[in-house]
Amino acid sequence: MKRKVSFHNLGCKVNAYETDVMITLFEDAGFEIVPFEEPADVVVINTCTVTNIADRKSRQMLHRAKKLNPQAIVVAAGCYVSADAERALKDDGIDICIGNKDKPHIVEKILCFAQGDKAGDSDDGSRDDTDGGFCGDFRLKRLTERTRAYIKIQDGCNQFCSYCIIPFARGRTVSRSKEDILAEIKGLAEKGVKEFVITGIHVSSYGYDIKYPGDKPAADRFAPEILIDLLQSIDKLKGVERIRLSSLEPRIITGEFVQGLKSIRSLCPHFHLSLQSGCDSVLKRMNRHYDTRTFTECVRILRECFDDPAITTDVIVGFPGESEEEFKESLDFVRETGFYQMHIFKYSRRKGTAAAAMPGQLTEAQKAERSDRMEEAERAMTAAYIKRRAGSDAEVLFEEEEEIGGKRYLCGYSREYVRVAVSGGASSGDIKTVRLDGEPEGGILLGVAL
């Protein structure tokens, strides 16, 4: 009988990509992939540590895995291990720890552990910044879901925002080779994947270490021409219908850079610019390296070059010392900017970061109240953007069936990442032009395939 392995992924798109790759590594080694709830010989939890809540969820899933499969090898992989290896190694619910740098070697480590070889069975969380995990056969070869794939182009971050633990878990910026990225995408496109989501810990830093080899990493240097060249090369590959960028640093947005983006045929007009706060004094305490005036100019350039693009963002509420006036300033700013969607986070105190030692830590109740107000603003902005799309035509990549209001619809996403549903005229994996002539249903636009 085949050995069985199950996975549970927590966290960002980079983690999702790395989970997909680890699945293929186990498949190639002869393992059968089973759902998380089913009996397995090995259970891998790809953890997250971006907030205290993420840490807690990681521990909960690891303990749940051990409870579901007491005889299984329970593996803690990823950022929770790399950020706090000492704590992970002491957890009785974990059999083996695999930090980010050792994900390419996870199968060999598990097999050694299963054979009783305890030497080096757990990663100490340290990271070798020379490859960022871009080594050997750690490449996505296939997907069970054939319409969209995450593609990791870089790892690490040089920004060191005062609230963020990720540079300590992932290390400094490391770029993947253009040749390796193109080979991966070419293989997936040949298997029917149509949309490629370009992701990384700090995508805008791609090419920094290529342009400035050997230099001390800096938070204010980018290599936009190298990123544009990569995207243009991906655009030329046969079978690539869509390129979607997961996130961009506001400071990389210039007229020249955006003109480069506009030249890319398959690029989706959906831009995620991490704001974090709409108040300059809070941005300064966050060590974000830009102000709201700069951010506003970035949005203006994008809207000038693209026709009503979807602009999304991240916002943190309740940062240390954030006064009611500062919060209102941030709230007014996001309303004035008019985002399509926002990911709203309550500030999470992370040991080892500069913000953890700052005075004026807010209570959970204060943070929750501000999060509610920010979410109310987001709902209004999302509804306004979706309403503007109604009555127009949209190119939709269809993915799966879903029941809406008691009826079955085929659903997918427009290039702007608006969810669209039709009752017929398309199949999963199709890209169709849709007339968006229906009222939104729970954030989904109803339409007719043309």
C-alpha positions as CSV (number, residue, x, y, z in Angstrom):
1,M,0.0,0.0,0.0
2,K,1.1,3.5,-0.7
3,R,2.1,5.7,2.2
4,K,-0.4,8.5,2.7
5,V,0.3,12.2,3.4
6,S,-2.1,15.1,4.0
7,F,-1.5,18.8,4.0
8,H,-3.0,21.9,5.6
9,N,-1.8,25.3,4.5
10,L,-1.9,28.5,6.5
11,G,-1.0,32.0,5.4
12,C,0.0,33.8,2.3
13,K,0.2,33.0,-1.4
14,V,3.9,32.1,-1.1
15,N,2.9,29.5,1.4
16,A,0.2,28.2,-1.0
17,Y,2.8,27.9,-3.8
18,E,5.2,26.1,-1.5
19,T,2.5,23.7,-0.3
20,D,1.6,22.9,-3.9
21,V,5.3,22.2,-4.7
22,M,5.7,20.0,-1.6
23,I,2.7,18.0,-2.6
24,T,4.3,17.2,-6.0
25,L,7.5,16.2,-4.2
26,F,5.6,13.7,-2.1
27,E,3.7,12.4,-5.1
28,D,7.0,11.9,-7.0
29,A,8.3,9.9,-4.0
30,G,5.3,7.5,-4.2
31,F,3.0,9.0,-1.6
32,E,-0.7,9.2,-1.9
33,I,-2.2,12.6,-1.1
34,V,-5.3,12.4,1.1
35,P,-7.6,15.0,2.6
36,F,-6.5,16.5,5.9
37,E,-9.3,14.8,7.9
38,E,-8.5,11.3,6.6
39,P,-6.0,8.8,8.1
40,A,-2.4,9.5,7.0
41,D,1.1,8.4,7.7
42,V,2.5,11.9,7.5
43,V,0.6,15.2,8.1
44,V,2.3,18.4,7.0
45,I,1.1,21.8,8.4
46,N,2.6,24.7,6.4
47,T,2.5,27.3,9.1
48,C,2.2,31.1,9.3
49,T,3.6,33.6,11.8
50,V,2.6,36.9,10.4
51,T,0.4,37.6,13.5
52,N,-0.1,36.2,17.0
53,I,-3.4,34.8,15.7
54,A,-1.5,33.0,12.9
55,D,0.9,31.5,15.5
56,R,-2.1,30.3,17.5
57,K,-3.8,28.8,14.5
58,S,-0.6,27.1,13.5
59,R,-0.3,25.4,16.9
60,Q,-4.0,24.5,16.9
61,M,-3.7,22.8,13.5
62,L,-0.6,20.9,14.6
63,H,-2.3,19.6,17.7
64,R,-5.5,18.8,15.8
65,A,-3.4,16.8,13.3
66,K,-1.8,14.8,16.1
67,K,-5.3,14.2,17.6
68,L,-6.7,13.0,14.3
69,N,-3.6,10.9,13.5
70,P,-1.8,10.0,16.7
71,Q,0.4,7.5,14.9
72,A,1.3,9.8,12.1
73,I,4.5,11.9,11.7
74,V,3.3,15.4,12.3
75,V,5.4,18.0,10.5
76,A,5.5,21.7,11.3
77,A,6.8,23.5,8.2
78,G,7.5,27.1,7.4
79,C,7.5,30.5,9.1
80,Y,6.3,29.5,12.6
81,V,9.4,27.2,12.7
82,S,11.8,29.7,11.2
83,A,10.6,32.5,13.4
84,D,10.6,30.6,16.7
85,A,12.3,27.3,16.3
86,E,13.0,26.9,20.0
87,R,9.3,27.0,20.9
88,A,8.4,24.7,18.0
89,L,11.0,22.1,18.9
90,K,9.6,21.9,22.4
91,D,6.1,21.2,21.3
92,D,5.0,17.7,22.0
93,G,2.4,17.8,19.2
94,I,5.2,18.2,16.6
95,D,7.4,15.3,15.5
96,I,9.7,17.2,13.1
97,C,10.3,20.8,12.2
98,I,11.0,21.9,8.7
99,G,12.0,25.6,8.3
100,N,11.6,27.5,5.0
101,K,15.1,26.8,3.9
102,D,14.6,23.0,4.1
103,K,11.2,22.7,2.3
104,P,13.0,21.4,-0.8
105,H,14.4,18.6,1.3
106,I,11.2,17.7,3.2
107,V,10.7,14.2,1.7
108,E,14.3,13.1,2.5
109,K,14.0,14.4,6.0
110,I,10.7,12.7,6.6
111,L,12.0,9.4,5.3
112,C,15.1,9.6,7.5
113,F,12.9,10.4,10.5
114,A,10.7,7.4,9.7
115,Q,13.7,5.1,9.6
116,G,14.8,6.2,13.0
117,D,17.6,8.6,11.9
118,K,17.3,11.4,14.5
119,A,20.4,13.2,13.3
120,G,19.4,16.5,11.9
121,D,15.7,15.5,11.9
122,S,14.5,19.0,12.8
123,D,15.5,22.3,11.3
124,D,16.7,24.9,13.7
125,G,15.0,27.7,11.7
126,S,18.1,29.4,10.5
127,R,18.0,30.5,6.9
128,D,20.6,30.4,4.2
129,D,20.1,33.6,2.2
130,T,22.0,32.3,-0.8
131,D,19.1,30.6,-2.6
132,G,15.7,31.4,-0.9
133,G,14.7,27.8,-1.5
134,F,15.2,28.1,-5.2
135,C,17.2,25.0,-5.5
136,G,17.1,21.5,-6.9
137,D,13.7,20.3,-8.0
138,F,11.6,22.7,-5.9
139,R,9.4,23.7,-8.8
140,L,5.6,23.4,-9.4
141,K,5.1,20.8,-12.1
142,R,1.3,20.2,-12.0
143,L,-1.9,21.3,-10.2
144,T,-5.2,19.6,-9.5
145,E,-6.9,22.9,-10.1
146,R,-6.1,23.8,-13.7
147,T,-7.1,27.4,-14.2
148,R,-4.8,29.4,-11.9
149,A,-1.3,28.9,-10.4
150,Y,0.7,30.9,-7.9
151,I,4.3,31.5,-9.1
152,K,6.9,32.4,-6.5
153,I,9.6,34.7,-8.0
154,Q,11.4,35.9,-4.9
155,D,11.8,35.3,-1.2
156,G,12.7,37.5,1.7
157,C,12.3,41.2,2.5
158,N,14.7,44.1,3.0
159,Q,12.0,46.5,4.4
160,F,11.9,45.7,8.1
161,C,8.6,47.4,8.9
162,S,8.5,48.0,12.6
163,Y,5.6,45.6,13.2
164,C,6.7,42.7,10.9
165,I,8.4,39.4,11.9
166,I,8.6,38.1,8.4
167,P,12.1,39.3,7.5
168,F,13.4,37.3,10.5
169,A,11.5,34.2,9.3
170,R,12.3,34.5,5.6
171,G,15.6,36.5,5.5
172,R,16.7,39.1,3.0
173,T,15.6,39.4,-0.6
174,V,16.6,36.6,-2.9
175,S,15.4,36.5,-6.6
176,R,14.7,33.4,-8.5
177,S,16.3,33.0,-11.9
178,K,14.3,34.2,-14.9
179,E,15.1,30.9,-16.7
180,D,13.7,28.8,-13.9
181,I,10.5,30.9,-13.6
182,L,9.8,30.7,-17.4
183,A,10.4,26.9,-17.4
184,E,8.0,26.4,-14.6
185,I,5.3,28.5,-16.2
186,K,5.8,27.0,-19.6
187,G,5.3,23.5,-18.2
188,L,2.1,24.5,-16.3
189,A,0.7,26.4,-19.4
190,E,1.1,23.2,-21.4
191,K,-1.0,21.4,-18.9
192,G,-3.8,23.9,-19.2
193,V,-3.2,26.5,-16.5
194,K,-4.3,29.9,-17.9
195,E,-3.7,32.4,-15.2
196,F,-0.4,33.0,-13.3
197,V,-0.4,34.9,-10.1
198,I,3.1,36.4,-9.6
199,T,3.9,36.3,-5.9
200,G,6.7,36.6,-3.4
201,I,7.3,38.0,0.1
202,H,8.1,41.4,-1.5
203,V,7.6,41.1,-5.3
204,S,8.8,44.6,-6.0
205,S,12.3,43.6,-4.8
206,Y,12.6,41.1,-7.6
207,G,15.9,41.7,-9.4
208,Y,17.5,43.8,-6.6
209,D,20.1,41.2,-5.8
210,I,20.7,40.7,-9.6
211,K,21.2,44.4,-10.3
212,Y,23.2,45.1,-7.1
213,P,25.1,41.8,-6.5
214,G,27.1,41.9,-3.3
215,D,25.7,45.2,-2.1
216,K,24.3,45.6,1.4
217,P,20.5,45.2,1.1
218,A,18.6,48.5,1.3
219,A,15.0,49.3,1.7
220,D,15.0,52.1,-0.9
221,R,16.4,50.3,-3.9
222,F,14.5,48.4,-6.6
223,A,15.1,47.0,-10.0
224,P,11.8,47.7,-11.9
225,E,13.3,47.2,-15.3
226,I,14.2,43.6,-14.4
227,L,10.7,42.9,-13.1
228,I,9.1,44.3,-16.2
229,D,11.5,42.2,-18.4
230,L,10.4,39.1,-16.5
231,L,6.7,39.9,-17.0
232,Q,7.1,40.7,-20.7
233,S,8.9,37.3,-21.1
234,I,6.1,35.5,-19.3
235,D,3.6,37.3,-21.5
236,K,5.2,35.8,-24.6
237,L,4.9,32.2,-23.5
238,K,2.3,30.1,-25.4
239,G,-0.8,29.4,-23.3
240,V,-0.4,32.2,-20.9
241,E,-3.8,34.0,-20.9
242,R,-3.5,36.1,-17.7
243,I,-0.8,37.5,-15.5
244,R,-1.9,38.8,-12.1
245,L,0.4,40.6,-9.7
246,S,-0.1,39.7,-6.0
247,S,1.3,42.9,-4.5
248,L,3.4,45.9,-5.3
249,E,5.4,48.3,-3.2
250,P,3.9,51.8,-3.7
251,R,7.4,53.3,-4.3
252,I,8.0,51.2,-7.4
253,I,5.0,52.8,-9.2
254,T,6.2,55.4,-11.6
255,G,5.0,56.6,-15.0
256,E,7.7,54.6,-16.7
257,F,7.1,51.4,-14.7
258,V,3.3,51.6,-15.3
259,Q,3.8,52.1,-19.1
260,G,5.9,48.9,-19.0
261,L,3.0,47.2,-17.3
262,K,0.6,48.5,-19.8
263,S,2.6,46.9,-22.6
264,I,1.9,43.4,-21.2
265,R,-1.0,41.9,-23.1
266,S,-2.1,39.4,-20.5
267,L,-1.6,41.6,-17.4
268,C,-4.8,41.9,-15.3
269,P,-5.7,45.5,-14.3
270,H,-5.8,44.5,-10.6
271,F,-3.2,46.1,-8.5
272,H,-2.6,45.4,-4.8
273,L,-0.7,48.3,-3.1
274,S,-0.1,47.7,0.6
275,L,-1.0,50.9,2.4
276,Q,-1.1,49.8,6.1
277,S,-2.2,53.2,7.3
278,G,-3.6,56.4,5.7
279,C,-2.0,58.6,8.4
280,D,1.6,59.9,7.8
281,S,2.6,59.9,11.5
282,V,1.6,56.2,11.8
283,L,3.3,55.3,8.6
284,K,6.5,56.8,9.9
285,R,6.3,54.8,13.1
286,M,5.7,51.7,11.0
287,N,8.9,52.5,9.1
288,R,7.0,52.3,5.8
289,H,9.3,54.6,3.8
290,Y,6.5,56.6,2.0
291,D,3.7,59.0,2.8
292,T,0.1,59.3,1.8
293,R,1.0,61.9,-0.8
294,T,3.3,59.4,-2.6
295,F,0.6,56.7,-2.3
296,T,-2.0,59.0,-3.8
297,E,0.3,59.8,-6.8
298,C,0.8,56.0,-7.4
299,V,-3.0,55.5,-7.5
300,R,-3.4,58.5,-9.9
301,I,-0.8,57.0,-12.3
302,L,-2.5,53.6,-12.3
303,R,-5.9,55.1,-12.9
304,E,-4.6,57.3,-15.7
305,C,-3.0,54.4,-17.6
306,F,-5.7,51.8,-17.0
307,D,-9.5,52.0,-17.4
308,D,-10.9,51.9,-13.8
309,P,-8.5,49.3,-12.5
310,A,-9.2,47.3,-9.4
311,I,-7.0,48.7,-6.6
312,T,-6.8,46.7,-3.4
313,T,-4.8,47.2,-0.3
314,D,-3.8,46.1,3.3
315,V,-4.6,48.2,6.3
316,I,-3.6,47.8,9.9
317,V,-5.7,49.3,12.6
318,G,-4.7,49.9,16.3
319,F,-1.0,50.3,15.7
320,P,0.8,51.4,18.9
321,G,0.1,55.0,19.8
322,E,-2.6,55.3,17.1
323,S,-4.9,58.0,18.4
324,E,-8.6,58.4,17.5
325,E,-7.6,61.4,15.3
326,E,-4.9,59.3,13.5
327,F,-7.4,56.5,12.9
328,K,-10.0,58.9,11.5
329,E,-7.3,60.3,9.2
330,S,-6.5,56.8,8.0
331,L,-10.2,56.1,7.6
332,D,-10.8,59.3,5.6
333,F,-7.9,58.5,3.4
334,V,-9.1,55.1,2.3
335,R,-12.5,56.4,1.6
336,E,-11.1,59.2,-0.5
337,T,-8.8,56.7,-2.4
338,G,-11.8,54.4,-3.1
339,F,-10.3,50.9,-3.0
340,Y,-12.1,47.9,-4.5
341,Q,-11.2,45.7,-1.5
342,M,-9.1,45.9,1.6
343,H,-7.5,43.3,3.8
344,I,-8.0,44.7,7.3
345,F,-5.7,43.5,10.2
346,K,-5.8,44.4,13.8
347,Y,-2.3,45.2,15.0
348,S,-0.6,42.1,16.4
349,R,2.3,42.5,18.9
350,R,5.2,40.4,17.7
351,K,8.1,39.7,20.0
352,G,11.4,40.8,18.4
353,T,9.9,43.7,16.4
354,A,10.4,47.4,17.1
355,A,6.7,48.0,17.4
356,A,6.4,45.5,20.3
357,A,8.4,47.8,22.5
358,M,6.5,51.0,21.5
359,P,4.4,52.8,24.1
360,G,0.6,53.2,23.7
361,Q,-0.4,49.6,23.0
362,L,-4.1,49.6,22.3
363,T,-6.6,47.2,23.9
364,E,-8.2,44.4,21.9
365,A,-11.6,46.1,22.3
366,Q,-10.2,49.3,20.8
367,K,-8.7,47.5,17.8
368,A,-11.9,45.5,17.2
369,E,-14.0,48.7,17.2
370,R,-11.7,50.3,14.7
371,S,-11.6,47.2,12.6
372,D,-15.4,47.2,12.4
373,R,-15.4,50.9,11.2
374,M,-12.8,50.2,8.6
375,E,-14.7,47.1,7.4
376,E,-17.9,49.2,7.0
377,A,-16.0,51.6,4.8
378,E,-14.6,48.6,2.7
379,R,-18.1,47.2,2.2
380,A,-19.3,50.5,0.8
381,M,-16.3,50.9,-1.5
382,T,-16.6,47.3,-2.8
383,A,-20.3,47.7,-3.5
384,A,-19.6,50.9,-5.4
385,Y,-16.9,49.3,-7.6
386,I,-19.0,46.3,-8.4
387,K,-22.0,48.5,-9.3
388,R,-19.8,50.4,-11.7
389,R,-19.0,47.2,-13.5
390,A,-22.6,46.3,-14.0
391,G,-23.8,46.9,-17.6
392,S,-20.3,46.4,-19.1
393,D,-18.7,43.4,-20.7
394,A,-16.0,41.5,-18.9
395,E,-13.6,38.7,-19.8
396,V,-14.1,35.9,-17.2
397,L,-12.1,32.9,-16.4
398,F,-14.5,30.3,-15.2
399,E,-13.6,27.9,-12.4
400,E,-16.4,26.1,-10.6
401,E,-20.1,25.6,-10.0
402,E,-21.8,27.3,-7.0
403,E,-25.3,27.5,-5.7
404,I,-26.6,31.1,-5.5
405,G,-30.1,31.8,-4.3
406,G,-31.1,28.2,-4.8
407,K,-29.8,28.0,-8.4
408,R,-26.7,26.5,-9.8
409,Y,-24.2,28.9,-11.5
410,L,-20.8,28.6,-13.1
411,C,-18.5,31.1,-11.4
412,G,-15.2,32.8,-12.2
413,Y,-13.3,36.0,-12.0
414,S,-12.9,38.9,-14.3
415,R,-9.5,40.4,-15.1
416,E,-10.3,43.0,-12.3
417,Y,-10.9,40.1,-9.9
418,V,-14.6,40.6,-9.7
419,R,-16.5,37.4,-9.1
420,V,-19.0,36.7,-11.9
421,A,-21.7,34.0,-12.2
422,V,-23.6,32.7,-15.3
423,S,-26.3,30.1,-15.6
424,G,-25.0,28.6,-18.9
425,G,-22.9,29.1,-22.0
426,A,-19.5,28.2,-20.4
427,S,-17.5,25.4,-18.9
428,S,-14.9,25.3,-16.2
429,G,-11.6,26.5,-17.6
430,D,-13.2,28.6,-20.3
431,I,-12.4,32.3,-20.8
432,K,-15.6,34.0,-22.0
433,T,-16.8,37.5,-22.6
434,V,-19.8,38.1,-20.2
435,R,-22.4,40.8,-20.3
436,L,-22.7,41.9,-16.6
437,D,-26.3,42.7,-16.6
438,G,-27.5,41.4,-13.3
439,E,-27.6,42.8,-9.8
440,P,-24.8,41.8,-7.4
441,E,-25.7,38.7,-5.3
442,G,-23.6,38.6,-2.2
443,G,-20.7,40.4,-3.9
444,I,-21.1,38.3,-7.1
445,L,-22.2,39.9,-10.4
446,L,-24.7,37.9,-12.4
447,G,-24.2,37.9,-16.2
448,V,-24.8,36.2,-19.5
449,A,-22.0,34.6,-21.5
450,L,-21.8,36.0,-25.0
